[in-house]
Amino acid sequence: MNKLNLKIKLAFITGLQQIVVDEVSRYPDMRILNKEIDCLYLYFPRKYQDILGLKSISRVFIVVQDSRYNPTYISNHKSIIGELVDMVISTDKKNFKSFKITCAGSDSPEVRSIVGYIQEEYDLVEKEEADIKIHIIKPDDIWEVGVQLTARPLSLRDYKVRHMNGAMDTTIAYAMNSLCELERKESYLNAFSGSATLLIEAGQNFPNLKKLVGFDNTKKHISLAMQNIKKSGLIKRIQIYEKDIFDKPDLGKFDCIAADLPFGMAISKNEDLENLYQCFIEYSEKNLNSNGVLSIYTSEDELLEKLLLKSRFNIIKTIKLKFITSVNAYLRPKIFICKLK
């Protein structure tokens, strides 16, 4: 099966490399071959389906690399792509009905011949939004041919009832929680809980958490959060309240407080962002246990850092992220991990 020198490629949000490395290191069968700023290459593991359980990666591909594997070569050796497609569809053939090839010169005779081969050999339809995603690229000085192992990105969790504009990426939520020593915590509060991504990721990955609480001041968000929580199977463990941070809701004290702070389009037109952030920091100072962890995510990192430096918190760690949104705009948000002085 490995006659093509198969590799696994794990793609992730820029900035999360160490989180991904730490998660991969828990699996003895997964050995890192090479590290890039937004992806890792692994030696092909015997149990490659285990990779689908990783929480910090966005997408996973089976790939082969060779200086010869340009589109012309692949068009003359179509079995190279065929072997990769065979491995992907063998896991769940009935759910793979369409495909797309990403390649420079996609209208060239060479690429069109590859398209024709896949259509005929696998009875698949070429579509822009496809189940099977194939690429022929040259990221550096070597050609790479790859097929995404799943029809959906791994970051699109099964518990998501529907997408909410501005909702936190699940891999970022996993990263934030993994930095909070939650395996040694019992209580967790998610302020500005939105669609409950942080709460659900915490509940699913840290069964030791006995108290999982969230609050938001928008009924629409709470309704969607409850749907997601129910689908995730955590309806008995997570509590959600309709509360406003300015009312300083009394929900007890917590070992961890986490928040995806509102910013940009998520802010009401006349809302004072500095006042909102200051209120949240003061609330956290009061309601975080002395040995607790505060985890914050925002694109307004300069404002937040200025306020944190005047607070009772020490900034323990920061991670700068970079990714492209659904409207092809780059976001450069930051994660802050803090503890009380």
Helices and strands as residue ranges (DSSP letters): E 7-11, H 17-24, E 32-35, E 39-43, G 48-53, E 59-66, H 71-76, H 79-89, G 93-95, E 98-103, H 109-122, E 125-126, E 132-137, E 143-148, H 170-178, G 182-184, E 187-191, H 197-205, E 211-216, H 219-232, E 238-242, G 245-247, E 254-260, G 264-266, H 273-287, E 288-298, H 301-309, E 313-320, E 323-324, E 330-331, E 334-340
